[in-house]
Amino acid sequence: MLKFIKYKSNTIFTIKSCNFIAPAIAPSTKTTVILNKLPNNITETILKESLNDISLRKIELQPGCILHVANIAAAEKISNIIKSTYKNTNIHIASTTIPSILIENLSEDITVDSITTAFSKHKPTSVNITGGSTIQVTSSNYEQALKISEHIETISLNNNLLKSNITKLSDNLYIVQVYNFNSVIITKEQEKTINESIKTITNDFKLSVYNSPKSMQLRLNTNISDIKEHVKLLKKINIKDVKLDISEPYKLKLPTIFIRNTEKIDMSTVVSIINNTGATRIQTTYRSKDKYDDLVVAYYDSNEKAFDALTKLKGSTISGVKIAASYKEVAEPEVIFYDLPIDWDESYIRNRLQNISILKISIDRDIKSDRSTRDIRVLFGNMRQANLAKVVLSGLCSRVEDDGLSHTGLDINIPAGSNVNISDVIEAISKAKIPNIKSINVNNNKTAFVNFLTLNQADNAQKSYISGNITIPSASKSTLSDKSDISIGSMLSMRKSVHPTYVIELSNLSVDTPVVDIETLIDNNHLSRYYLYSDRFAIVKFKRHQYVVHGIKKLKDITINGQSLHVERYYPVTSNGTSSLDVTDPLDEEFDKFTLKALMADNMYTDPATRYQIAKNAFDRALYDAQRMKSVSEACHHLLSDSISPKIKEEASNLLLSKVIDENVKQRLFELFLQRDDLQTHVKDFNDLSVLYGDANNDSNDPLHWTNFDVFSEEDIVRLEKAIIDREEDLNNASFKFSRKMLTSDQSNDYINEIDNEFEDDNLGSTEDSIDNFESDVKKKAYVNTDQDNDDDDFESKDDNDD
């Protein structure tokens, strides 16, 4: 019972024995609106005059602002200038980031101007190049660092102006990074030119040259053992008196494209389109037993083919549905099982792993005469299925090994600062005659950050590049002289990223001081090249909540100095859970609204048998209702909701039209029922349990089966104890029968007589030792003869079901 008790200024809520004290009056936020990104010349007076026609209770301009600056040295100098001009202002410098596009593996002669020109339509604020050939100049304070940076950007080498960026390592150590060299390496003459030029303004610096090493990765479709001799030959080759750094061959993951949002597209159409991109293998995935997932995985022979496919697929539309594509290098879900019985063939393995998705089975056919086992390689639908198979077969093989890395990698590193060209290394590879080369990827270790003011600009720039509207120079491609089908070049890649910048947070600034005054101060001190933009906001409050919606519409129509207002409702910060237990969306209205999903969520960590029975009870109730509906389509919708595929809907319709809905039909409908989207989270382990312990509900009278196993009272414990004792007796008798059939005629008489005598002994089984010794003795002699008749096969299948 809920009681309300008034006590002074607080209201006490009493629920049974729990008391909660909350303030009687809390600050209201329902009438508050925020105005963001105000013009830089705004003051509180100007703002009030501009909003005079709107009925507002309060207008407050932020007593401060935020200034975004490119680097830390400029931020410190601007802060000191503002502090000296506005004495009462509090200033704090904080690190932040701006949206950026990261372009990796650029050509060695790329320049800032060429990248800026390529992205000019999207208005980048700056371009920072890292890697390749660079120079670092160290200084002891921000004043000297800014002076050196400004001077460097007046130096021209090979008709190309240098660029710089400043970072801070400690209070007395600033680094000016110099880039935009349009050459492979920085020569001694260029280093001397820059050094002498900086000396004209200061001697407080130290200059260092960095030439990043280049590398190449060979992707081979061959075994490691097959190329070891070729690698030894390659290591002996010297190019221009430079010895290459050659790695040992290693297993390499496969170039892979993940295509998503394919669930509502005809799978044959998706597979046909992906096949045209040159994929070597396409792997469809399943959300459940009969339902495709929204993911298709395509494997490729080389990085270049995969990147070309990514360009074609990313953001494309298939049958009116926009798909998403991403690049990864992954291992195939392939497992080798060593020393399995020699009489296991492909059909037996598939039967043994009947509830596991198997794509391919490769059996070792080269069996030596002295071996009684063989090795089997199995390719599964996904790693989850592979892990389940390991559990099922772990006790039947000597060891298990993951082996989905079918390519071999070989790295060749070119020492930094050497005059060895990529073409020289390619010629050396040709002389070494390394077989089965799929691709050679050159890594120049040169990247660029293209920076933007807004995330929308960065998104549009990336889309333009993917669609082919932006072309960025990369390393020139070539081919091996005797193998023109092998492409050699740098695989240029692009992704969204962020680049570090800094903000100057000003507080205690007069509301009648516009930001434009501070910007003028920055410009007068010749620091505008480092200044990005400013932020200032205001809060307005309406008189009543009923005025807010109409008032927001009027605020959005107002312009100040030609700039529209950015209006947002003010909401308090809230935290939402993300676990399965926090799901609050209701079930379909047509079927047990709020009931089944709530039950499954509440019992999410209960034993599988309980959850299975909850789902089965809900299904029985839904099927009863569905059978009494006017049409089959209504019944399907009621039973399976709208989340089913047309294929499942067709099968369910045929089953519901059956004259007699027997147990087999019910079981199949229940399997389809469990594949609804709203149940997948709660029943996804049912398939795993069926792999390990047998099909669900295959014997409803078996108290030890995983779908029936439950303990609620003392009677259940007694019942289960009796079932366990009965099962042990059945297993002992079966083991004895099995041992008699497996012995050869030469050994059987004496041994069977011995066993018979032991069974006649009243003391047999009286102790645990006698049972253990008997069972181990039977197992030792049960494998003497591997020839079995049809009865033995029947026994084996029965034994598997019992397991």
N, C-alpha and C positions, 0 to 999 in steps of 0.2 A: 504494500500500500504506500502511495506517495503522499507525503504531507508537506505543506508549505508553512514555514514559521518565520515571521518577521522579527528580526532582532537588530535594533539600531539601524545601521546603514547596510547591513548584510542580510541576504536571504539564505536560510539554511534548508537544504533539500534533504529530507530524511527518508531513506529507503531501507526498511527493516533495521539492521544494526549499523549501517554505513552512513556516515555524515559527510556531506560535501559543502564547503562554504565558498560562495562566489560573490563578487561585488554586485550590488543591486543595480548600479549604473555603470555601464561599460561604454567606452568611446565608440561612437557610431562611424562606420566607414561606408555606409550605403549611399551617402550623398556626396562622396568625394570623387573627384576626377583629376587625372594628371595630364598636364600639357607638356609633351616632350619635344626636344629638338627645336627650341625656340630660336628666332633670328638673333644674330649676334649683336644687334643694336637695341635689343629690348631692355626696358627698365620696368619696374613695378608700376610707375606712373603711366607709362605708355600702354602697358598691358591693361590696366584698369580702364583707361579711356577707350581702348579698342573693344572691351567687353562690356561697355556701359549699357548696351541695349538688352543684355541678358540678366535675368533676375538671379543674382548670386548673393550668398551670405558672406563669403570670404574669398579673397584673392591674395595669394602669397607667392612671391617670386623667391626662388632658391637664393639664399644669401651666400652665394659662391658660384663656382663653375668648375668644369673639368676640361683641361687642355690636353690633347693627344699630341705626343712628340715622338719623332723617329728614333732617337737614341738617348742613352743615359747622360752623355756629356752635355748635349743640348738641353736636356731636362734640368740638369743642375744649374747651368748658366741662366736659363730663363727664370728659374725659381728665385735665384739671387737678385735678378733685375726687378722682378715683381715685388719681392720683399723690401727692397730698398725704396720702391716708389709708393707702395701701399703698406704703410708701417704696421697697421693692425691686422693684416691678413695672416691667417694660419695656412701653411703650405705643407703638403705631404706628397712625396713621389712614390709611385707604385708601378710595378711591372704589369704589363698586360699584353694582348696580342691583337693583330688585325687579320682578317681573312686573307688567305693566300692560295695560290696554285703552285704546287711543287712539281717541277719538271726535272726528271732524273736522266742521267746518261746523255748529256748534250755533247755536241761535237766540240773538238778542242779549240776551234777558232770562232766559236759563237761569241757575239757581243751583246751588250745591254741594248744598244740601239735597234738591233734586228729583232730582239724579243719584244721591246716596247712597241715597235712598228706593227708586229704581228697581232698584238693585243690592243692596239690603239682604240678600236671601236668600243672597248669595255673600260677605258680610262683607268689604267693601273696607276697607282701613286708612285711606285718605285719598283725596281728589279734588283735583287741581290743575288750575285753569282758566288757559289762556294765550290771548293775543290779545284781540280786542274792546276794551273800555275797561278800562284798568288804571292803577295808580299805582306808581311806583318811589320808594322812600325809601332814600337812601344813608347809611351810617354808617362810622365809622373803626375800630371794633373789634367783636368778637363779643358782648361784654357789652351794648353799646348796641343792637346789632342784635336780640338776643333780647328786650331790654326793649321796644323799639319794636314787635316782632312780637306780643308778648303784649298790649300795650296796644291795638293796632289791632283785634285780634279781640274787643275789648269794645265797638267802635263799631258802631252800627246805623244804616243808611240805608234809608229806605222800608221799615221793619220787617224788615230783612235784615242779619244780622251779617256783617261783612267777614271775609275769610280772608287768610292770608299764607304766604309761603315765603321762605327765606333762601338766597342764593347768595354765593359769595366770588369776587371778581375778582383781588384781590391782598392782601398782608398788611395793608394799611391801608384796604381798600375792600370793604365788604359791602353787598349790595343786598337790601332787603326788598321783595318783590313783593306788591302788594295787589290782590286780585281779589274776585269775587263781587258785582259791581255789577249789579243787575237793571234796568239802563236802557241805552238806546241809546248815549248819550254821558255823560261826566262833566261836570257843569255847574260853573260857577265857584263857586257856593254850596257844592256838595259838596266841592270841592277846599279851600275855605277852612275848612270844618268839620273836615276831617281834619287840616289843617295846624295849626289852633289847638289841637286835641286832643293832638297829639303834643308840642307846645310845653310842655304841662303837666308832662311827665316829663323832657324834655331839649331842648336847643337844638343839639345836635351831630347835625344831619341836613340833608338837602336833598331836597325833594319835587318830582317831575316827573310830569306827566300824559301818558298815551299813549292816543290813540284810533286804533285800526287802521282803515285805509280798507276800505270794502266794494267788491266788484266783481261784475260780471255777465258771463257768457259766453253769446253768442248762437250757436246751432248752426244753420247754414243749408244747405239742399240746393240750392245754386245756384252759379254761377260768380262769381269775384271781380269780373270786369268788369261783371256785371249789377247790382251793388249799390253801385258807387262813388258814383253820384249821390245815392242814399239816405243814404249815410254822410255826405256833405257837408252834407246838410240836417240830419242829427242833430247834427252838430258845432256848428251855428249856434244850437241851442236852449239857452237859459239857464233853469235851474230854481231859483227862489228866489234869483236873482242869483248862482247858482253855475254855472260852466261845467264840463261833464263832460269827462273825459279819455277820448277815443274812439281806439282803436287802428285801424291800417289792417287791412283784411280779410286773412286768412291761411288757408292750407290746414290742415285739421284732421283728425286721426286719428279713426277710427270707434270708438264704444263697442262693446266685444267681450267675450263671455264664453267662456272656455276650459273645456270640460267634459272631464274625464279619467276613466280607469277604465272606458271603454266597449268595450274590446276583446272582452269575453266576452258582450256584449249584442247582440241582433239590431239591426242598424243602422236598420232601418225604424221600430222602436219608439222608438229614441233620437231620430230626426229628427221623428217625430210629436209627442213630448213637447216638444221644443224649439220646434217650430212654434207650439204653443199659448201660448208666452211672448211672441209678437209679434216674432220675429226676422225681419229682412228678407232674410237669406241665411244658409244653413247650409253650412259647408264641412267635409266629412269628409276625414280624412287617411289616408294609407296607410303602413304600416311597410315594405312591399315592394310589388311589382307587383300581387299578388292578395290582399294581406292588410291589413285595416284596422288602423290604429294605435289606441292607447288615448286618442286626442284628437279632439274635435269642436269646431269654432270656429263661434260664432254671432255675426252682426253685427246691430246695432240702429240705429234712427234717432236715438235720444236716450239721454242718460245715465239718465234716470228709468226708461225701459223696461228698460235693461240691469240697473239695480240691482234692479228688481222681479223680473226673471228670476233674478238671482243669489240673491235671498232664497228663491225657490221651488226652485231647483236644488241649492243648496249643501247637502251632507249628505243629499240625498234618495236613495231606493232605487228602482232600475229592474230589474225581473225578478230580484229578490233580490240585486242587486249595488249596493253603495253607491258613488255617484259623487262626484267632487270638482269644484268649480266655482270659478273665480277671475275677477276683472274686470281688463281691461287696455284701453288705447286703442292700436290698432295700425293700420297701413296695409295695405290689401289688396295682394296680390302682383300688381299690374297694371303692364304695361309698354307704352309707345308706341314703335313702330318707324317712323321717318320715312323717306319716299322709298324704299319698296320697289317693285319692278316693278309696273306697272299691271295686268298680267294675272294677278297672284296673287289667288286667291279663297280662301275659307275651307277648302275641301277640300284645296287644294294646301298651305296652311300646316300643316294637321293632318298631312298626309303627310310634310311636311318635318321636322316636330317630332314624329314618331310615337311616340317613347319618352318624351315629356314630357307631364305631366298638364295639359291645357288645359280650363278651365271655360267660357270665353266668348271669342268673337272679335268685335270691332266694327271694320268696315272703313269708311274714309272714302269715302262715296258721292258727295260733292260734289267732283267732279274738274273742274278748269278745262281748257278745250280745249288750252291751251298746256303742260299738264303731262303728263309721261309716267310719273309715279310717283304713289303714294298712301301715306297714313299708315294704319297698322293698330294697333289697341289690343287687347292680349291679356291675359286674366285667367288666371293659373296656379294650380295647386293649392297651391303654397307658394313661398317666396322662393328656395329652392334650385333649384326647377324654373325659375323666372324667370331666375336667373343663368345657368343652362345655356343657355337659349334665347338670351340675349344673346350668348354666345360663338358659338353656331351661326350667328346672323344678323348678327353685328356687321360683317362685310365686305360685306354686301349692302344696307345702309341707310346713310343719311347720319349719323344719330345715334340714340341710344337714351335714353329718359327714363322713370324710375319715376314712376307717377302713380296710386298707390293711395289718395290722399287726396281722396275725392270730396265731402267736406263742407267748408264754409267757416266759419271762426270770426271772431267780432268781439267784442272786449273793451271793456267800459264800466266805468271806475273812478270811484267816488264819493269825492271828497276827504275825508280824515280830519277828524273834528270838525264836518262840515257837518250841517245839519238837513234834508238831502235824504233822503226816504224811498224805498224800493224802488218803491212804488206811483206816485210821481212820475215815476220813470224809465220805468216801463212805459207810462205815458200818453204820454211823449215818443216812445217806440218806435212806438206806434200812429200818432202824427201823421206820423212819417217814412215810414210804409207800406213797411217793409222786407219783401221777398217771401220766401216759402218758408222761414219760420222753423220749425224742428223742435222746438227746446226753448230755454228760457232758464234757465240755472243760476246761482243767486245764491250768492256766497261771502261769508260774514260774517267769515271769518278768525278764528273762535273755536273753540278745541279744548279738550278735557279729557283728563287722564290719570286713569283710575280704577285705583288701586293695590291689589295683593293680596299676601299673604304667600307664596303658593305658585302655581306655574304651573298646577296642577290647578284652583284657584279661578278663575284668569283664563280657562282653557279653557271651564269650565262657564258662566261669565258670557257669553262670546261665543256659545256654543251657544244659551243662553236668549234672547239678543237675536235671533239668526238665526231661531229657531223662533217668534218673535213673542210670547214671554212677558214681554219687557221692552220698554217703550215710553219713548222719550226725546223730549221736545219739540224740534221743529225749526222753521225759519221757515215761516210759514203760506204755503200755496200759493194762487195766483190764476191767472187766465187773461187773455189779451188780450180786449178788449171785443168785437172782431169775429171772433175766432178761438178759440172755446171748447175746441178740441181740443189747443191748445198749452199744456202745463203749465209753470207758472213757480213756482219754489221752490228751496230749498236741498237739495242731495243729501247727506244725512247719511251718513257712512261710518264704519266701525269696523274696527279691526285690532289684532292683538296687538302689544305693544311693551314697552319697559322704561322705568322712571323712575329717575333718579339718586338714590342714597342713599349713606350712608357706614358703614364698619365701624371699630370700635375693637378692635384686636388686642392682647390682654393676654398677656404671657408672664412666666414666673418668678412665677406666682401659686401659692400653697400649695395642694396637692391636698386639704387639709382645709378650704379656704375655699370655701363654696358660692357659686354665682352669685347666689342670692337675697340674699346680704348686699350685693352691689354694686347690685342692683336697688333695695333699700331705701335705699341711699345716694343713688341717683338720684332716688327719690321724695321724700326729705327735702329735696332742693334744688329741688323743684318743676319737674323736667325730664322727668317721666314722659310728658308729652304728645308728646315727640320720640322716645322710646324705642320700638323696634319689637319685637325679640326677641333671644334669645341662642343661641349654639351652643357645645356642649362635647362632646367625645368621649372614648372610652377604648379601649385595646387589650388584648385578652385572647389568651393563647396556650395551646393544648392541649398535652398531654404527647406525644401521638402523632398522626400524620396520620389514623389510622383512627378517632380519636374525634371528628373535626371535624364530620362530617355530623350525627351523633346529637346532638352538643353544641349545634349551631346550633338544632336543633329545640327543645331544652330551654331555650335562651336566649330564644327567641321566646315561650315560654309564661310567662316571668317578668314580673311587673309591679312597678314601684317607684313608690310614691305614686300608684297607680292608672294609671300610664302604662306601656305596653308598650315593650320595648326594640326599637330599629331595628338589626337585625343584618345585616352585610355581610361577605362574604369579602374578604380583602385580596389584591389582585392587583397585581403591578408594572405600571407604565405601559408599554404597547407601542405601536408605530406600525405601522399597516397601510397598504400601498400602495393606490392607487385607480386606477392606469392599467390598460389592457386587458391588459398583460403580467403583472399581479399576480393575474389570475383563477385561483383554485385549485379551484373547484367542479368535480367530474367530469362528464363527459358521461353521457347516459343509458346505463345498463348494457347495454342491448340492442344498442348500436351503437358499436363501436370505442372502448371506454372509454379515456380519456386521450390518444388518438392524434390525431384530426383537429383538435380544438380547440388542442392543444399545437402542432401543426404550423402552423396558421394564425396563432397568436399569435407563434411564433418568426419567421415570415416576414411579419409585419404591415407592415413597411416595405420589403419586397421589391417588385419590379416586378409589376404586375397579372397579366401572363401567367403567372408562376410560381404565384401564389396561385390563379389560375383553374384551372390544371392540377392543383394539389393537391386542390382541391375536386372537380374532375371525376374524378380517380382514385378518391377516396373514394366518390363517387356510384356509379361503375361497380361497385365492390366491393359496396356496399350493395344496389344493384339486383340483382346476381347472387344474393345471399343471399335477397332479398325474393321473387324469382320462384320460389324453391324452398320457400317456406313453405306451411303447410296452408291458411290462409284469407287472404282479401284484407285483412281488418282487421288481422291480424298483420303482413302485408307493409307496409301503410300506416304502422303504428306503428313498424316497424323502419326504414323509409325516412325518415319525416318527423317522428318523435317525437310527443309529446303537445301540442306548441306550435302545431299547425295549427288552422285554423278548420274548422267542419263543411263549408263550401263547398269548401275546398281538398281536404279528405279525400274528399269525394264525387267530385271531378274525378279525383284520383289513383287512386281505386278503379276508376273506369271505364277509365282508361288502362291499369291493370295487368291488367284483364280482356280487353284487346284480344288478338285471335288472333295478330296479328303485332306485335311491338314494334319498329317501324322507327326510323330516325333522328329523324323528327319527334316521335314519341311520347317517345323518350328525351330529346330536347332540352326538351320541355315538362315532363317529370318532373324534369329537372335544374333548371329554373327554380323549380319548387315546392320542391325540395330546398334551394335556396339561401335560401329564405324562412323556414327554421327560426330560432327565436329565438336559438339558440346560435351561429349563423353571421352574424347581421346586422351585428355590429361589424366583421367581417373582409371582408365582400363588398359593403358599401354603396356603394363607388365603382364597381362593375361597371356599374350602370345609367348613371352619368355617362359612362363611357367608351363605352358603346354609343350614347349620344346623339351624342357627338363623333366617334366613329370607326366607327360601324356596329354591327350586332347581333353578339353574341358568337358566335364560331365559325361565321359564315355562309359562310366559305370556308376549309375546313381545309387546302387546298393553297397558300394565300397566305402566303408567309414573312414578309410585312410587316404582316400583320394583328396587332392588339394582343394577341389571345389566343395567337398562335403565335410572336411576336417574342421570341427569346432568343439570348444570346451566351455560349457556354461555352468555345470554343476558337478557334484561328486558322481552322479550316475553316468555322466559323459566320460569321466576318467575311467570308471570300471568298464564301460563299454569298449573304450579304446584299448585298455589293457588286454581284454579278452581277444580283440581283433588282432593285436600284435602277436599274442601267443599263438593264435590260429595261423597267422601268416608265417611265423617262424617254423611251425610244424610242417606246413606245406612246402616251404623252401627246403627243409631238411630232407623230406621225402623225395622232392624233385631232384635234389643234388645226388641222392643215392641212386635214383633211377637213371640219371644222366651218366653217372660214373660207370654203371653196368653196360651201357650202350657204347661208351667211348673206348673201352678196352679192346685190345686185339685178342684173337682166339688163343694165342700162345700165352698170354698173361692172365686171361680172365678167370680161369678155373680156380687157381689157388687164391687169387685176390678176392674173388666174390665169396668163396667159402669163408675167408677170413672176415669179411664184412658181415656176412650172415651170422657168424658166431658172435660178433660184437653186438649185433642188434638183439640177439637172444639173451645177452647178459642183462640182468635186471638193473645193474648199476650203470648201464650206458647212459650218458647224459646227466649223471647225478652231480657232476661238477662242471664248472666252466672250462677247466683244462681239458677234460675228455672231449667236450664238444669242439673246442678250438683245434685240438690235435686231429680229430676225425675230419673236420672240414678241410684243414690244410692238406691232409693225406689224400682226400678225395680229389682236391684241385690239382695236386701234383700229378696224379695218375689219370686224370680225366682228359689230358691233352696228348696222350700217347698216340691215339689214332684220330686223324682229322677227317676221315671219310664218314659222312652222315647220310642217312636215308631220309625219305620224305617226312617220317615221323619226327626226326630230329629237327628238321627245319620248322615244323609246326611248333615244336617245343621252344625253339629259339625265339620265335615271334611272340609266343606267350610270355616268355621270360622277359623280353624287352618291354612288353606292356606292363608287367608287374613292376619293372624297374621304374 
